[in-house]
Amino acid sequence: MRVPREVWWIAGLTLVVIALATALHAKPQGTEKQGMPNRTTYSAAPYGLKALYLTLTELGYETKRLRTPLTKAGLPEHGILWVVDPMPLTEGEWEDVRRWVEAGNALILAGGLALPNLEGALEAMQGWFEEAPLTYARATQPSYLVAGVRVVALRSEVRIKPFDAGPGAKATRDDEKEIEFGGWSGRSEALDRALSQAAPVMADKKGAVVAQARPGKGRVVLLASSWMLSNEAIAEADNLLLALNAAGAPDAGAVYFDEYHHGYRDALSWTLLPLAVKLALAQTVLGLLLVVYARSRRLGPVVPLDRGGRQRSEFLGTMTTVLRKGHATRLAVSTAYEAARQRLGAQTGLSQEVDDSVLAEAASRGNPGAVERLATALAAARGALAAEGKLAEARAAALIRQLDDAMAEARRI
């Protein structure tokens, strides 16, 4: 069985897509640690937050993902918002988040990229390329955040150093890469003033790593390290318990994770698909286009549907071809004879059971010459078919031409 050409094309395309997917998925050792991870709840990679998201869901929390800007229109009416190492927020977003928190909601900021300080974000980004050493922090003062927590594990060079900022004060940095909350230019000054009073509740030898603030009716939790919330670290020490304390009780409100600043927008149907699925869909589309292209190609010139009336030469030429190539003399004469009778029956309205003479007389409309010629041709063909022995090609050709001439004369009457 011959395989169609398009099948070979599709098979080749499949091999190319498989090779491409294999090459893209083949990562050298340590690749995840060399780049800046995307702390998203959609990721099950070691740096992702899917384990935390699923754990909160299983424990009865109403977990949701925000895929809109953190503005007044995009923020929920009430709940707990997690912002974990996102891309930078705008000044307008920070201001709307501040008003939202002061209205009685909770905000959890984790990692240097989540803090409202561009300089701190840049230092946090430098830490991704050289992994910070593992360190442990303990409680420094009583708080709901450290209830039941003995020690937490983290990897971060960033530390929290709250201070009282006067009017126009600017934040400074020291060699320990501490985050200081004060009047930073280009950000929400009102949020800076609210966070300047944040109280450290956990620290290691280098400084505070967990702090809390109470702006207005709401609360803010500051985590210097986002690594402690990741899939690979959430089970370390008491990291999960600290996260649960920060979220509060399950009935305190829905828990929202900011995904908009991780690159996930409202249109997620394509964004969330794994690379292998995307390649498979692309291959399917290309394969369908290839099949359509292959099936739409013509194998010859276009043959017009309306070819007009049949010519006598076509009939005679067909019968001659049958006689020469097939040596089927009786079949050719029988075909011509039966075709003549069917045409005469259709012309006169008579049944096919009547004799040849009756058909000839009805078709010739009383013309003796035409009646006799048509009846003779029909009788000669019928007699040749009834006779035994081989029917010569010359005799068959003569009978067919005699029938055709008689039928032509009858049509002219």
N, C-alpha and C positions, 0 to 999 in steps of 0.2 A: 504494500500500500504506500502510495506516495504521500509524504508529509508536506502540507502546504508551507509555502515560503514564510508566511507570517508567523507560523509556529516556531520556526527556527529563530526568527528575530526576537520573539518574546522570550524564548529560552536564553538567548544570549544576553538580553537586557536583564533578565533575572539574575544571571551570574554576575553581571556588572554591579547591580544593586547590592547583592550579598557581599561582594568583595569590598564595596564602599562602606557598608555598614560595619563590617569587621574591622576595617582600617580606622574608622572613626571611634569605635568602642575600645580599640586596643590602646590603653593608656600606660605609659611607663610608670614604674614604681615611684610614689611620692608626688605624682602630678596634682592630687587634690590639695596637698599641703603647700604647693608652690603658688597657686593662684588664690584669689580672694573668694572664699566660699559664699554661697547664696543661702542665707539662713531663712529658708522658706519651709512652710509646713507641707508643701507639696513634695518635698524631696525626702527620699528614704536613704540618701547617702549619709556617710558619717557626719557631715557638717550640717545636714538638714534638721528640721524641727518636727518631722512627722511623728516621731515617737511621743513627744510632748503633746501634740495635738490629739492623737488617738487615745493617749492615757487620760487626758481631761474628759474626752468624750465618753470613755468607758466608765469613768467615775461619776457620771451624771451631769457634767457641765454642758451647757448649751454652747457649743463651739461653732464659730462662724469665721469666714474669711472676708476681709474688706478688700475689694478690688477697685475702689474709687479713691480719689484724692482725700486727704484728711482735712477737708474743709467743712464748714458748717452744713453744707448740703450732703456731704458724704459720710459724716460721723453719725453713729446710731444715737438714738434718744437717750439710752442708758446702757451701761455695761462696763466691762473691763477691757482695756485696749492694750495689746502687746505690740510694741515697736522694737524689733530686734534687728540691729545692724542693717538698716535700709539704705537705699540711696538717699542723698540729701533731701530734706523737706524744705519747702519754701518758707519765707518769713510769714506769709499769710496762713500757711498751714499750722505753723507753730502757734500763732496767735489764736487761731480757732481751737486748737487742741487745749490751750491754756484755759479758754473760756469754758470749754466742755468739761474739763477736770474741775474747775472751780464751782461748776453747777452741781457737783456731787458725784462725779464718776471717778474711775480709777485708771491710772496710766502706769504701765511698766516699760521702762526704757532700759534696754540691755545692749551692752557693747558700745565702744567709742563712736561708731557710726550713727548710733541712735540718739546720741546726746546733742543738744542744741549748740554745738561749738565746732566750727569748721576746722580749727587748728587741732582739736582733739581727734576729729575724724581722720585727719591726715596721719597723725601718729598711730592711730589704730590700724589704718591701712598698711603702714610699714610693718606691723607685727605679723601680717599674714604671710610674708615672704620668709620670715625666720620664726619658726614656732616658738612661742614663749615657754619657758619651763613650767612644769606642773608644780602648783603650790596649793596650800590648804589655808582656809580662813576660819576663824572662830568668832562667836558672838562677843561683842564689846559692851552691849547694854541690853536690857530686856526690851522685847518688842514682839508683836504678833508674828513678825517675819521669821523669828528664830525659835518659835515654839516647837520644841522637840528636836531642833537641829543642833547637832554637836559640832560638825565640821562640814565644809563644802569644798569641792575641788574645782580649780579653775586654771586657765592658761591665759594670762593677759599681763602686759606691761603697764596698762593704764590703771591708775588709782583715783579714788574720789577724795577731793579735799574741799569741802564746803567752807565758805567764808562769808562774812558780812560785807557786802559791796555798797559803798557809798555812792552818791550821785556821780555819774560819769566815770566810775572806776572801771579799769580794764583788767581782764584776767591775765595772769602771767603763768609761765611754765617753769618747772625746775627739772633737774636731771632725772627724777623718778617718774616723769611723765604723768603727773597728777592732773586730774580734771578739776578745774576750779570754776565754780558757778558765780558769775558776776555780770557786769554790763558789757557784753560782747557786741561789737558793732555788726550790723547786718542781720541780727536775729531778734527774736521777741524779747525786748528788755523786761517786759512784765513777767515773762516766764523765767528769765534769768533771776529776777528778784525773788520769785517764789522758790526756786531751787537753791538759792544761796543759803537758805536756812535748813537745807537737808541735813538730817542727823545720821551719822554713820552707825550702823548696827552690827556689821561684821567686818573684820580686817585680818590681814596677815602681817608679816614682818615689814612689808613695804608700804602698807597703808590700808585705807578703807576700800572695800570692794562692794559693799552693799550699803545703801543709804535709803532713808525715807523722808518724805516731806508731806505737809498737809496744806496745800494751797486752797483757800476757800473752804468749800464743803467736801472737796475730793481728796484724793491721796495719790502720791507718786512714789514709785519704787525705782531706784537706780541700781543697776547691776553693771559693774565695770567690765565683766566678761560675758560675752554671748556664748562662748564655748560651753559653759556649764549647762546650758539648755539644749545643746545639740544631741543628736541621736547617739553619738559615741560617749557622751558624758553625763546624760541625764540620770543614769543608774549609778554614777560614781558618788561615793560618800553619801551625804544627805542632800544632793542637788535637787532631786525630785521633790522632797519635802519642802525645801525652800520655795520652789516654783508653786507648789500647791498653796503654801501660806501667802504668797504674793497674789495669787488669783482670788483668795478668799473662799468663802463657802459656796457650794454649787448653786444655792438659791440667791446669791448676791447679785446675780445678773448674768447676761450672756457674755461669753469670753470671745473677743474679736482679735484676730491676728492681721496686722497690716501686711497685705500682699501686693498692694499697688506699687509700693516703693521697692519691691523685689522684681518688678518687670511684668507682673500679672495684672492684666486689665480685665474689663468686663467680657471681652471676646476671648474665651479660654478654650474653645473647642479645638483649636489647632495648637495653641501654646502648650497645653498640658499633655499632649500626646508624646509618648516616648519616641526617640529617634528612629527606632526600628519600624514602628507603626507608620511614621511619616514617610519613610522610604518605601514601605510596602504600598501605601496609598499612591505615592507618586508613580511607582512602577505599574500599578493597576491602571491608572489614568493613561500613562504612555502606551501600555499594551492595548487598551481599548482604541486609542487613536490610531495605533498601528494597524489593528484589525480593520477599522473603518476605512483607512487609506487603502489597504490591500484589497478589500472587497469592492471598493468604488472604482478600481481601475478596469478599463474595458480590455477585452482580449481581441478586439477587431473593430472595424469601422461600424458606425451606427447604421442599423438597418431600419429604414422607414417602415412604420406600421401599415400605412396605406400604399399598397403596391399596384392598385388598379385591378382590372379584370385579368383573368388567366388567359393566356394565348394557347392556340393549338400546338404551337411548336414546343411549349413546355410539356404538354401531355405526351406528345410523340417522342420528345427527347427522353422523358422519364422511362417510357416503355422500352425504348431502344437500349437504354443503359441497363435495364433489368435483363433484356435478352442477351446482351453482350457479356456482362460481368457475372450474372447469376445463372445463365443458361436455364432460366425458369420460363420456358415458352408457354406452358399451360397456365402458369400463374399470371403471366402478363395478359394473355388472351382472356382469362377468367375475370381479371380486374377490369379490363376494358369493357367486357360484356355486361358485368354487373353494374358498372358505373353508368352505362348507357341506359339500362332498364330503370335504374333509380331516377335518372334525370327525366326520362320520359314519363315515369309515374308521377313525379312531382309536377311536371308540366301539364299533364292531362287530369290529374286527380284520381287516376285509376289505381287499383290494388296491384301489388307485385305478383299476385297469383294469376293474372290474366295472361293469355298467350301473347307471343311476340307480335303476331299479325294484328291483334286488337290494339296493342300499344302503338304500332306503326301507323295504323289507319287513323287513330285518334290524334296522334301528334302531327300528321301531315294534313289534316283538315280536308280530306277528300281529294287531294292531288294524287292522281293515279301513279304518276312517275315517281314522286317522292315516296309514296307508300310502298311501292314495289321495291325500290332501292333500299329503303330502311328495313323492310321485312326480310329481304334477301341477305343483307349484312348480318342481321341478328340471327337468322337461321344458319348462315355459314359458320358463325362463331360458335353457336350452340352445337352444331354437328361436329366441328373440329374437337370440341371439348369432350363430346360423347364417344368419339372414335378411340379405339385402342391403338397402342403403339406410340412411337416418339413423334412429337410435333416439331417439324423443322423450323429453324429460326426464320427463314425467308417466308414460309407459309404464315407463321405467327405475325410477322411484321405486316404482311399483306392484309390479313384479317383485321388487325388493329387499325390500319389506315382506312380500310373499307368502312369500318364502323364509324370512324371519326368523320369521314367525308359525308356519309349518309346523315349523321346527326347534324352536321353543319348545314346541309341542304334543308333538312327539316326545320331548323331554327330560322331559316330565311323565308319560310312560307308565311 
